[in-house]
Amino acid sequence: MQPPLRIALTLAEREDLDRRLRAGTTPHEVHQRLRMVAAVAGGATVPEAARALGHHPQTVRKFVKRFLAEGFAGLDDRPRSGRPPRLTEVDVLALEAQLDADAAEGTRTWTVGQAAGWLAEERGVTVTPAHLGEVLRRRGFRWKRTKRATAHKQGDGLRQAEAAADLALWRFGGS
């Protein structure tokens, strides 16, 4: 049988632990792991800490051992396996540059489906419009729904022709 795990924190480590627990920017998972460390450092055994915090004892043991071996850095999430994302940062920056350029010139408006089509044609990246919309929303992009008719431009023949041409391109481009 293994001896119980104990954590002896220095004053600086205790202050750092308390500061991290109070920080509002600490991710939830890391905060939970910090609470595990604090409980064991406060004198609780691994099963007692697990019961008090609502975790399995093996989970508490894993993070206490990781803390003992690596310190606070061991409480962060590890890289996960799997396919890398299709939509890279470079692709998103290229799309942002295109959207910003068109907005500055006032040449056209974009729908999310058209932006996804542009990424497929220009960058070779296949992404659903729904996912692309989420990515763009997180980055602060906003858009309005493109009108599906040209009736609002009836008074100006040239504007109506331009709007009809834009509408034809929009219908061809998707979504």
C-alpha positions as CSV (number, residue, x, y, z in Angstrom):
1,M,0.0,0.0,0.0
2,Q,1.3,3.4,-0.9
3,P,1.7,6.1,1.7
4,P,-0.9,8.9,1.6
5,L,0.0,11.9,-0.6
6,R,0.9,15.0,1.2
7,I,1.6,18.5,-0.1
8,A,3.8,20.9,1.9
9,L,3.5,24.4,0.4
10,T,5.9,27.2,1.0
11,L,4.6,30.6,1.9
12,A,5.1,31.8,-1.7
13,E,3.4,28.7,-3.1
14,R,0.4,29.2,-0.7
15,E,0.1,32.8,-1.7
16,D,0.3,31.9,-5.4
17,L,-2.4,29.2,-4.9
18,D,-4.7,31.6,-3.1
19,R,-4.2,34.2,-5.8
20,R,-5.0,31.7,-8.6
21,L,-8.1,30.5,-6.7
22,R,-9.4,34.1,-6.4
23,A,-8.6,35.1,-10.0
24,G,-11.7,35.4,-12.1
25,T,-9.8,34.5,-15.2
26,T,-8.8,31.0,-14.1
27,P,-10.5,28.4,-16.3
28,H,-13.0,26.2,-14.5
29,E,-11.1,23.0,-14.9
30,V,-7.9,24.5,-13.6
31,H,-9.8,26.1,-10.7
32,Q,-11.2,22.6,-9.8
33,R,-7.7,21.2,-9.8
34,L,-6.4,24.1,-7.7
35,R,-9.1,23.3,-5.1
36,M,-7.9,19.6,-5.1
37,V,-4.4,20.8,-4.4
38,A,-5.6,23.2,-1.7
39,A,-7.6,20.5,0.0
40,V,-4.7,18.1,0.2
41,A,-2.3,20.8,1.2
42,G,-4.8,21.7,4.0
43,G,-4.4,18.3,5.5
44,A,-7.2,16.3,3.8
45,T,-6.4,12.8,2.4
46,V,-7.1,12.1,-1.3
47,P,-10.4,10.2,-0.6
48,E,-11.6,13.0,1.8
49,A,-10.7,15.7,-0.8
50,A,-12.4,13.7,-3.6
51,R,-15.6,13.3,-1.5
52,A,-15.7,16.9,-0.4
53,L,-15.1,18.3,-4.0
54,G,-17.3,15.7,-5.8
55,H,-14.6,14.0,-7.8
56,H,-13.3,10.5,-8.1
57,P,-10.3,9.8,-5.8
58,Q,-8.2,8.7,-8.8
59,T,-8.8,12.1,-10.4
60,V,-7.7,13.9,-7.3
61,R,-4.6,11.6,-7.0
62,K,-3.7,12.3,-10.6
63,F,-3.6,16.0,-10.2
64,V,-2.0,16.0,-6.8
65,K,0.8,13.8,-8.3
66,R,1.1,16.1,-11.3
67,F,1.3,19.2,-9.0
68,L,4.0,17.5,-6.9
69,A,6.0,16.7,-10.1
70,E,5.4,19.9,-12.2
71,G,4.0,22.5,-9.9
72,F,1.2,24.8,-11.1
73,A,2.1,24.1,-14.7
74,G,1.0,20.5,-14.3
75,L,-2.6,21.6,-13.6
76,D,-3.2,23.0,-17.1
77,D,-4.9,20.9,-19.8
78,R,-2.6,18.7,-21.8
79,P,-2.7,18.8,-25.6
80,R,-5.4,16.5,-27.1
81,S,-5.0,14.1,-29.9
82,G,-7.1,14.3,-33.1
83,R,-7.2,15.9,-36.4
84,P,-5.9,19.5,-36.5
85,P,-8.6,22.1,-37.3
86,R,-9.4,22.6,-41.0
87,L,-9.8,26.3,-40.6
88,T,-6.4,27.7,-39.6
89,E,-5.6,31.1,-38.3
90,V,-3.9,32.1,-41.6
91,D,-7.2,31.2,-43.4
92,V,-9.3,33.3,-41.1
93,L,-6.9,36.2,-41.4
94,A,-7.1,36.0,-45.2
95,L,-10.9,36.0,-45.0
96,E,-10.9,38.9,-42.6
97,A,-8.7,40.9,-44.9
98,Q,-11.0,40.2,-47.8
99,L,-14.1,41.2,-45.8
100,D,-12.5,44.3,-44.5
101,A,-11.3,45.4,-48.0
102,D,-14.7,44.9,-49.5
103,A,-16.4,46.7,-46.6
104,A,-13.9,49.7,-46.9
105,E,-14.5,50.0,-50.6
106,G,-18.2,49.4,-50.3
107,T,-18.1,47.0,-53.3
108,R,-20.1,44.2,-51.9
109,T,-21.6,42.6,-48.8
110,W,-21.0,39.0,-47.8
111,T,-23.2,36.2,-46.4
112,V,-21.6,33.5,-44.3
113,G,-22.3,31.0,-47.1
114,Q,-20.5,33.2,-49.6
115,A,-17.5,33.6,-47.3
116,A,-17.4,29.8,-46.9
117,G,-17.5,29.5,-50.7
118,W,-14.7,32.0,-51.0
119,L,-12.6,30.0,-48.5
120,A,-13.2,26.8,-50.6
121,E,-12.3,28.5,-53.9
122,E,-9.4,30.7,-52.8
123,R,-7.9,28.8,-49.9
124,G,-9.0,25.2,-50.5
125,V,-10.6,25.0,-47.0
126,T,-14.0,23.3,-46.6
127,V,-16.0,24.6,-43.7
128,T,-19.7,24.8,-43.0
129,P,-21.3,28.2,-43.0
130,A,-22.6,27.6,-39.4
131,H,-19.1,26.9,-38.1
132,L,-17.6,29.8,-40.0
133,G,-20.4,32.1,-38.6
134,E,-19.4,31.1,-35.1
135,V,-15.7,31.8,-35.7
136,L,-16.5,35.2,-37.2
137,R,-18.9,36.1,-34.4
138,R,-16.2,35.2,-31.8
139,R,-13.8,37.5,-33.7
140,G,-16.3,40.4,-33.6
141,F,-17.6,40.4,-37.1
142,R,-21.2,41.4,-37.7
143,W,-23.4,41.3,-40.8
144,K,-26.9,42.1,-41.9
145,R,-29.1,39.8,-43.9
146,T,-28.8,40.6,-47.6
147,K,-32.1,41.6,-49.1
148,R,-33.5,39.0,-51.5
149,A,-35.4,41.6,-53.7
150,T,-34.6,44.8,-55.6
151,A,-38.0,46.5,-55.0
152,H,-36.4,49.0,-52.6
153,K,-34.3,50.4,-55.5
154,Q,-37.2,50.9,-58.0
155,G,-36.6,54.6,-58.3
156,D,-33.1,54.3,-59.6
157,G,-32.7,52.2,-62.8
158,L,-28.9,51.9,-62.5
159,R,-29.0,50.9,-58.8
160,Q,-31.7,48.4,-59.6
161,A,-29.6,46.8,-62.3
162,E,-26.6,46.6,-60.0
163,A,-28.8,45.1,-57.2
164,A,-30.2,42.6,-59.6
165,A,-26.7,41.6,-60.7
166,D,-25.6,41.3,-57.1
167,L,-28.7,39.3,-56.3
168,A,-28.0,36.9,-59.2
169,L,-24.4,36.4,-57.9
170,W,-25.7,35.9,-54.3
171,R,-28.2,33.2,-55.5
172,F,-25.4,31.5,-57.4
173,G,-22.9,31.7,-54.5
174,G,-25.2,29.9,-52.0
175,S,-26.9,30.4,-48.7
